[in-house]
């Protein structure tokens, strides 16, 4: 074997390294191949399956359907974008899968999590483009006429939420702005759940992001700095929940995003929830933490806000 094939050209510890022959090796629990099977979760009775959302790119998504009270029951729909620095992770990964099964059960909501293509093989903003295309595919089910029966039969398109953690929160924010700016027909996007978001910082130089997104314009890049996006004020939905963690190295970026929204022309309301004593994405990386349940309750309450009033 030619020894040059094992030569590493780029390495970003804890995420990935790139070999001279183009191979990419991913690291860590989220970068591994610990794939959770689909089917029925015996503990929660949540069902899951994978569906192709774009035949041209092969991009798929995993759908989570909680236990139903009847064949005609319609539930809130959460469109989720996973974290992993745009370069690792998948809704099929056991860590994400388990979290989403639990959230679908607790919130009594249909969740569809998009398995967008990853950098560096697919340079940014491909992840964002895949994610926006997936929402458009999902929107085609608004009248019950789409290709996926679970969405046609059980998703309430009057109660749609976008959600993501870390890099996925960055994507969720982008998709929410696209939906509002283009006037996406069909789904009524009520709000967005932004967990431990990754945005740019003018105090640090993110070499990995530059490698994954060579077309980025730096401080003028709206993917990194929502405040420079001329369409921010048109973001879909009237409510945003931003979740941060006390020991998260990205906490200040989450707080900064709250301020960006409050100072923008966007007319919605911003809610902030902080978890004390925990670090970045602890709900994925440390799922047995006693801080996970209170966080999930905040997410559930946000998704089901106002619903209990309708039944009195």
Backbone torsions as a table, in degrees:
resi	resn	phi	psi	omega
1	UNK	NA	139.7	177.2
2	UNK	-67.2	121.1	-176.5
3	UNK	-62.9	-20.9	-178.1
4	UNK	-66.3	-20.3	-179.8
5	UNK	-68.7	-21.1	178.9
6	UNK	-95.2	5.7	178.9
7	UNK	-75.8	129.5	-179.5
8	UNK	-90.9	127.3	-179.9
9	UNK	-96.8	-31.3	178.5
10	UNK	-144.8	139.2	176.5
11	UNK	-142.2	130.4	177.3
12	UNK	-125.0	97.1	-173.6
13	UNK	-51.5	141.9	-177.4
14	UNK	75.9	-7.9	179.5
15	UNK	-116.4	-68.6	-177.3
16	UNK	-164.1	163.9	168.0
17	UNK	-134.5	151.3	-176.7
18	UNK	-116.0	130.7	178.0
19	UNK	-92.8	163.1	-176.6
20	UNK	-59.6	-32.5	-178.9
21	UNK	-82.1	5.1	176.2
22	UNK	97.3	-9.6	178.2
23	UNK	-63.5	145.9	176.8
24	UNK	-119.4	129.0	175.7
25	UNK	-112.5	123.3	-178.6
26	UNK	-99.1	153.4	-175.4
27	UNK	-116.3	163.7	167.5
28	UNK	81.0	175.2	-177.1
29	UNK	-64.4	-37.0	-178.3
30	UNK	-80.2	-20.7	-179.5
31	UNK	-92.1	-4.7	-176.0
32	UNK	-85.1	-170.0	-174.1
33	UNK	-110.3	28.9	179.7
34	UNK	-77.8	82.8	-172.3
35	UNK	-89.9	128.7	177.5
36	UNK	-85.8	134.7	177.7
37	UNK	-71.9	154.1	173.3
38	UNK	-83.8	175.4	178.9
39	UNK	125.2	-152.9	-176.6
40	UNK	-95.7	125.7	174.2
41	UNK	-83.3	116.5	-172.8
42	UNK	-65.5	-28.8	-177.3
43	UNK	-73.6	-45.2	-173.8
44	UNK	-103.4	-14.2	-174.4
45	UNK	67.8	16.6	174.5
46	UNK	-77.6	131.8	175.1
47	UNK	-97.3	151.5	175.8
48	UNK	-141.4	152.3	174.3
49	UNK	-156.7	159.8	178.8
50	UNK	-103.1	139.9	179.5
51	UNK	-134.8	145.2	174.6
52	UNK	-81.9	127.8	-178.8
53	UNK	-104.7	-13.3	176.9
54	UNK	-148.4	107.7	-176.9
55	UNK	-67.7	-27.7	-178.7
56	UNK	-66.9	-40.1	-176.4
57	UNK	-102.3	-15.7	-176.1
58	UNK	79.8	6.9	-179.4
59	UNK	-65.6	134.7	-179.3
60	UNK	-120.7	178.7	175.8
61	UNK	-147.6	155.6	175.7
62	UNK	-109.1	128.3	-179.6
63	UNK	-104.9	137.3	179.1
64	UNK	-118.2	122.2	-176.8
65	UNK	-119.1	115.3	-179.2
66	UNK	-72.2	169.0	178.2
67	UNK	-59.2	132.8	-174.4
68	UNK	-99.4	148.4	175.7
69	UNK	-87.6	-14.3	179.4
70	UNK	-173.2	163.5	-174.5
71	UNK	-66.0	-20.9	-176.2
72	UNK	-104.2	8.7	-176.3
73	UNK	-68.7	129.0	177.3
74	UNK	-106.0	133.9	-175.2
75	UNK	-123.7	156.2	174.7
76	UNK	-55.5	150.0	179.4
77	UNK	-113.6	124.6	176.3
78	UNK	-110.3	119.3	176.0
79	UNK	-96.4	115.3	-169.9
80	UNK	-112.0	142.2	175.6
81	UNK	-124.0	119.9	-172.7
82	UNK	-74.9	157.2	175.2
83	UNK	-86.7	-175.4	-178.8
84	UNK	127.4	30.2	174.1
85	UNK	57.5	27.4	179.9
86	UNK	68.2	1.3	-171.4
87	UNK	-129.3	-11.0	176.4
88	UNK	-137.5	167.0	176.1
89	UNK	97.8	163.1	-179.9
90	UNK	-173.2	148.2	174.1
91	UNK	-64.9	-16.1	178.0
92	UNK	-82.6	-16.9	176.5
93	UNK	-65.0	137.1	-172.6
94	UNK	-57.1	-36.6	-178.2
95	UNK	-62.5	-48.7	179.0
96	UNK	-69.4	-43.4	-178.2
97	UNK	-55.3	-48.7	-177.2
98	UNK	-63.0	-40.2	178.5
99	UNK	-63.6	-42.1	-176.5
100	UNK	-72.9	-33.9	173.6
101	UNK	-59.6	-46.9	-179.4
102	UNK	-63.7	-42.9	-179.3
103	UNK	-66.0	-41.5	178.6
104	UNK	-60.8	-40.1	-179.8
105	UNK	-68.8	-47.7	-176.3
106	UNK	-68.5	-39.6	-177.7
107	UNK	-85.9	-11.5	-174.3
108	UNK	52.5	52.6	-176.1
109	UNK	-131.4	150.2	169.4
110	UNK	-79.0	131.3	177.4
111	UNK	-120.4	133.0	171.6
112	UNK	-122.3	120.8	-175.6
113	UNK	-111.9	124.1	-170.5
114	UNK	-85.8	128.7	178.5
115	UNK	-94.7	67.4	-178.0
116	UNK	-63.5	158.1	-179.7
117	UNK	-72.0	143.3	-171.9
118	UNK	-98.6	147.5	166.6
119	UNK	-77.2	158.2	4.7
120	UNK	-89.0	-7.1	179.1
121	UNK	-61.1	-35.1	179.5
122	UNK	-120.1	99.5	-171.7
123	UNK	-65.0	145.3	172.8
124	UNK	-61.3	144.0	12.7
125	UNK	-95.6	33.2	-179.7
126	UNK	-57.7	-39.5	178.6
127	UNK	-58.1	-42.0	179.7
128	UNK	-68.5	-40.7	-179.7
129	UNK	-65.8	-42.5	176.6
130	UNK	-59.9	-41.3	-175.9
131	UNK	-68.2	-38.8	176.8
132	UNK	-68.8	-41.2	177.6
133	UNK	-62.3	-37.0	179.2
134	UNK	-65.0	-40.4	178.0
135	UNK	-63.8	-37.3	177.7
136	UNK	-64.4	-39.0	176.1
137	UNK	-63.4	-43.4	178.8
138	UNK	-62.2	-41.2	-178.6
139	UNK	-60.7	-26.1	179.7
140	UNK	-66.2	-9.3	179.2
141	UNK	-94.4	1.5	-171.8
142	UNK	-58.7	-32.7	-179.0
143	UNK	-99.0	12.3	179.2
144	UNK	78.4	18.2	-174.9
145	UNK	-117.9	16.5	-178.9
146	UNK	-82.6	177.3	-176.9
147	UNK	-77.7	-13.9	-175.0
148	UNK	-107.0	112.4	-175.7
149	UNK	-59.6	-38.4	-178.9
150	UNK	-59.1	-38.5	178.4
151	UNK	-73.0	-43.6	179.1
152	UNK	-58.5	-42.7	-168.2
153	UNK	-93.2	-26.7	-169.0
154	UNK	-126.2	-8.4	179.6
155	UNK	-92.3	129.7	175.7
156	UNK	-90.0	103.9	-176.7
157	UNK	-76.6	0.9	168.9
158	UNK	-85.8	-8.6	-179.6
159	UNK	-134.6	78.8	-178.3
160	UNK	-111.9	136.8	178.2
161	UNK	-126.8	145.1	170.9
162	UNK	-104.3	146.9	-175.6
163	UNK	-153.7	152.1	173.9
164	UNK	-174.2	159.7	176.8
165	UNK	-121.6	143.0	177.2
166	UNK	58.5	-120.8	177.5
167	UNK	-61.2	-32.2	178.0
168	UNK	-66.8	-29.4	175.1
169	UNK	-68.7	-37.3	174.9
170	UNK	-59.6	-44.2	179.9
171	UNK	-66.8	-42.9	-179.8
172	UNK	-59.7	-40.8	178.2
173	UNK	-63.7	-43.1	178.8
174	UNK	-60.8	-46.7	-177.8
175	UNK	-64.8	-38.8	178.2
176	UNK	-61.4	-40.8	178.3
177	UNK	-67.0	-43.4	178.7
178	UNK	-60.1	-43.5	-178.3
179	UNK	-61.7	-41.3	179.7
180	UNK	-72.3	-42.2	-175.6
181	UNK	-69.2	-30.9	-178.4
182	UNK	-95.2	-6.1	-178.0
183	UNK	65.7	44.3	-177.3
184	UNK	-51.5	123.8	-178.2
185	UNK	-85.6	146.4	174.0
186	UNK	113.9	-84.9	-175.7
187	UNK	-73.2	140.3	171.3
188	UNK	-93.7	100.7	-179.2
189	UNK	-79.4	111.5	-176.0
190	UNK	-79.6	-42.0	-176.6
191	UNK	-169.2	177.4	-178.0
192	UNK	-130.8	135.8	177.4
193	UNK	-103.8	115.5	-175.4
194	UNK	-112.2	105.3	-176.0
195	UNK	-107.0	122.8	173.9
196	UNK	45.8	55.7	-167.8
197	UNK	-70.1	148.5	171.2
198	UNK	-99.7	118.1	169.3
199	UNK	-132.4	177.0	-179.1
200	UNK	-74.9	160.3	175.1
201	UNK	-134.4	128.4	-179.6
202	UNK	-74.9	-3.0	178.9
203	UNK	-97.8	-6.1	-178.4
204	UNK	-138.2	152.5	-178.7
205	UNK	-108.1	107.7	-175.4
206	UNK	-89.6	94.1	-177.3
207	UNK	-67.8	-33.3	-179.5
208	UNK	-67.1	-41.8	178.2
209	UNK	-62.0	-41.5	179.5
210	UNK	-61.8	-37.1	178.5
211	UNK	-67.1	-40.4	-177.4
212	UNK	-79.4	-21.4	-178.4
213	UNK	-133.9	73.0	-176.1
214	UNK	-63.7	-17.3	179.9
215	UNK	-88.1	-0.3	-178.4
216	UNK	-60.2	140.9	179.6
217	UNK	-99.2	20.7	175.3
218	UNK	68.8	-126.0	-175.7
219	UNK	-65.5	-14.1	177.4
220	UNK	-96.9	7.6	-177.0
221	UNK	-85.4	110.7	-177.2
222	UNK	-66.7	-19.1	175.8
223	UNK	-68.2	-33.7	179.1
224	UNK	-89.5	-35.1	-173.4
225	UNK	-127.1	86.8	-177.4
226	UNK	-54.5	-26.3	-177.5
227	UNK	-64.4	-19.5	179.2
228	UNK	-94.7	0.8	179.8
229	UNK	-80.6	116.4	-178.5
230	UNK	-64.5	-16.4	-178.6
231	UNK	-97.2	4.0	-175.0
232	UNK	-55.7	-40.2	-178.2
233	UNK	-65.0	-14.8	-179.2
234	UNK	-99.1	9.9	-177.8
235	UNK	-53.6	135.8	-179.1
236	UNK	-68.2	148.3	176.8
237	UNK	94.0	153.2	-178.7
238	UNK	-106.4	-2.6	-177.0
239	UNK	-139.5	141.1	173.8
240	UNK	-132.3	132.2	172.9
241	UNK	-109.1	120.7	177.0
242	UNK	-108.4	123.8	178.8
243	UNK	-111.4	131.0	178.3
244	UNK	-128.3	168.2	177.3
245	UNK	-128.6	142.2	-172.8
246	UNK	-55.0	-41.8	-174.5
247	UNK	-101.4	13.4	179.3
248	UNK	-77.6	129.7	178.4
249	UNK	-65.4	-14.8	178.5
250	UNK	-100.2	6.7	-175.3
251	UNK	-53.7	-45.6	-177.0
252	UNK	-62.0	-29.1	179.7
253	UNK	-73.2	-33.9	174.3
254	UNK	-66.7	-43.0	177.1
255	UNK	-64.2	-39.8	178.5
256	UNK	-63.1	-37.1	178.6
257	UNK	-65.0	-39.4	175.7
258	UNK	-56.3	-46.8	-179.2
259	UNK	-65.7	-38.7	177.5
260	UNK	-57.8	-46.3	-179.9
261	UNK	-65.5	-42.8	-176.9
262	UNK	-66.6	-28.1	-179.1
263	UNK	-92.5	-5.1	-177.8
264	UNK	-86.1	-179.6	177.7
265	UNK	-84.9	-1.0	176.4
266	UNK	-63.7	133.4	-169.1
267	UNK	-97.4	6.7	-176.7
268	UNK	-83.8	-174.8	179.7
269	UNK	-109.6	143.2	-179.3
270	UNK	-113.1	128.7	175.4
271	UNK	-113.3	143.7	-179.3
272	UNK	-123.1	133.1	175.8
273	UNK	-130.2	126.8	179.8
274	UNK	-116.1	132.7	174.4
275	UNK	-95.1	125.1	-179.5
276	UNK	-83.2	145.1	170.1
277	UNK	75.7	7.2	-178.7
278	UNK	-122.6	162.5	-178.1
279	UNK	-107.7	-166.8	-173.1
280	UNK	-61.1	128.8	174.4
281	UNK	52.5	35.8	-178.0
282	UNK	-58.3	-30.1	-177.8
283	UNK	-67.5	-19.0	173.1
284	UNK	-95.6	-45.2	-171.5
285	UNK	-84.4	-21.7	179.5
286	UNK	-136.9	64.9	-170.2
287	UNK	-65.8	-14.4	178.3
288	UNK	-88.6	0.3	177.7
289	UNK	-58.5	141.2	178.4
290	UNK	-73.5	-1.5	177.5
291	UNK	-90.1	-9.8	-177.4
292	UNK	-69.8	-46.8	-176.7
293	UNK	-58.9	-45.5	176.6
294	UNK	-61.6	-36.9	177.5
295	UNK	-64.3	-47.1	-179.7
296	UNK	-60.5	-37.8	178.1
297	UNK	-61.7	-39.4	177.5
298	UNK	-63.1	-42.1	178.3
299	UNK	-64.0	-44.9	-180.0
300	UNK	-61.6	-44.8	179.9
301	UNK	-63.5	-35.9	178.6
302	UNK	-65.7	-42.7	-178.6
303	UNK	-68.4	-36.8	-174.5
304	UNK	-102.2	14.6	-179.1
305	UNK	-55.2	126.3	175.1
306	UNK	85.4	-12.7	-176.2
307	UNK	-70.4	-37.4	-178.2
308	UNK	-64.6	-28.8	-179.6
309	UNK	-65.1	-28.1	-176.2
310	UNK	-72.9	-16.9	-173.5
311	UNK	-102.7	9.3	178.7
312	UNK	-105.7	NA	NA
